Amino acid sequence: MQQWSYRYVGPAELRTLVRQGGEGRSIHSSADFNEWAATQTAQELAEPFTFVVDTAGVLRLAPRRSEHVVCAAGDEVLGAGEISFSAESGRWAVDEVSNQSTGYCPDVSSWPAVAKALDRAGIVRPSGFTHEVVFRRCPACRQLNVVRDGDFVCVFCDEALPLEWNVDRHAYAVTNTARIRRPHRES
């Protein structure tokens, strides 16, 4: 199965916040997650967290008010969004998870990468995003849009938005052996 790699497409000034060692906590296993969760306060665990899935397929977590680009150390990601957790019958589970990241604008098709990272971390998960965000770039005015209620019309200039993801014309498919440029269509 082909996975897309997403580059940071957000404001350039937020990229300047990236510092070596400041990335999100890498979660490789259930032991990593349990260790990380033990360091969080009850108040922190009650709020969603910022997450990315790095290009190695590893889940990274950071406080909600963290920028995704900082959580990812400025690197490309396979997925990004917000996530919340709860403990159920002695196991951690995802309460809610979305692809809401205006820095990376991942397509809803990024779910398999997120699911695989959650599975690796031993976290019970839903079958898909609990809240899907549909991002599109307007071919006419180049503004980034969040499509609401299936209305593929630019909120800035009223032009039609493409049905296929088009936020970054330089996105790549990640396979086991190569990076393949994603076909880009303006409309």
N, C-alpha and C positions, 0 to 999 in steps of 0.2 A: 504494500500500500504506500502510495506517495504522500509525503507530508510537505507542507509549505513552511518555509523559513521566512519570518517577517523581520524587516529592518525597522529601526526607530524612524517614525515619520512625524513626530510631534515637534513642539517648539524647540529651536536650537538652544535657547537659554537653559532649558531643563537638562540638556545633555551635559552642560558644564557642572552639574551637581554630582556626576559620576566620579567616585574616588576609589582608588585601589583598596580592596578590603571592605568596601562599603556595600557590596552586593547582598541580596537576600540570602537567607540561610538555606543551604542546599539540603534537601531531604532525599536520601538515597534508600531509606528503609523505614520500617515501622519503628525500629529503635531510635533512628534519627528524629522521627516525628515525635515520639514520646519524650525524648530528651528536650526537644525544642518546646513542646507544649508545656512541660514542667517549668519552663522559665517565664511563661506568660502569666499575667495576672488574670483573675476572673473577669475583670473589666475588659482587658484586651481580648480575651477569648470570646467575649460576648459580641464583639464587632467583627466585620469582615476584614480580611487581610488582602494585601496586594500579592499577586503571584505571577510568576512566569514559569514556563517550561523551557529550559535552555536547549541548545541544539544537540546536546548529548542525551536529551530526554529526561533530565533531572528537574524535579519540582524545586522552585526557590520561593521562599516566603519572606515577607517584610510587613511592617505595620501598614495599616490601611492608607495612611496619609503619605506613604512613600511613593515616589514616582516609579513607574514600571521600568524606565530606562536605567534608574539607579539599581533596582532589584536585579536587573539583567546585566549589570556592569557595562552597560552601553552596547552589549552584543546583540546579535540576532536571536530570535526566539522561535519556538514552534507553537507557542500559545501564551496568552497573557490575559489577566482579568482580575476579578475579585472573588474571594472565597471565604466561607465561614464554616466552622466545625462545631460538633458537639460529641460528647462521649455517650455511646449507646451500648449497654450490656458489656462494659469493659473494653469496647473498641471505639476508635475514633471514626466519625462519619462526617461526610460533607452535608451541611444543611442547605447551603445555596452556593452556586458557582456560576459565574458569567464570563463572557469574553470582553467585558467592559474595560478597554484600555485605549484611550484616545492617543496614546503615544505610539502604540504598535498597530492598532486597528485590526486585530486578527479576524479572519473570516470565521463564521460559525463552523466551518469544516475543520477547524483546528481541534475540535473535541477529541478525536481519537488520541492525539498526542497528550492532551490533558488527562484523559482516562488512563492511559498507559502509565503516566507518571504517578497518578494517585494509586493505581494498583501496585506499582513497585513500592510505594510508601506504606502499603497495607491499610489504606484508608477506604472505608466503605463509601461508595459513590453512587450518584444517580446515573441513569442511562444516557444523559446528555446535559447540556447547560440548562440550569433551572431558569435562567434569563438570558436569551440570545439578543445580542446587539448586532444590527446589520449596518456595516460601514460602507459608504460609497463616496468616491470623489466625483464631483460634477465635471463632465468633459468640457462644458462651456466656460465656467468661471473658476474651475480648479479648486473650489472650496470642498472641505471634508463635510460630509453629511452623515447623520444617524437616521436611518430609514425607520419611520414609525408607522405602525398599522399597515404595512405593505404598500405605503404611498411612496413610490420611487420618483419623487419630484424634488428638485433642489430647493431648499428653504431660502436660499440666497438669491436665485435668479429665475426660479420656476421652470427650468429646463428639465427634461426627463433624465433620470439617472439609470445607468446600466443595471441589468438584473444580475450580472456576474461581478464578483469582487474586483475592484480596480484601484484600490487606494495607492499602491506602490507599483509602478511599472517595472521595478527591478526586483520583485520578489522571486525567490528561487524554490524549486521543488528539491527536497533533500531525499536522496536515495542512499542505498548502502555504499555506492561507489562514486556518485557524481552529484553535482549541483546543476539543475536544469532550469534555465530562465523560464518563468511563468509567461505564457502568452498574454499579451495585454491588448485589450480592446477598449477603445474610447467610448463606445456606446453599446 
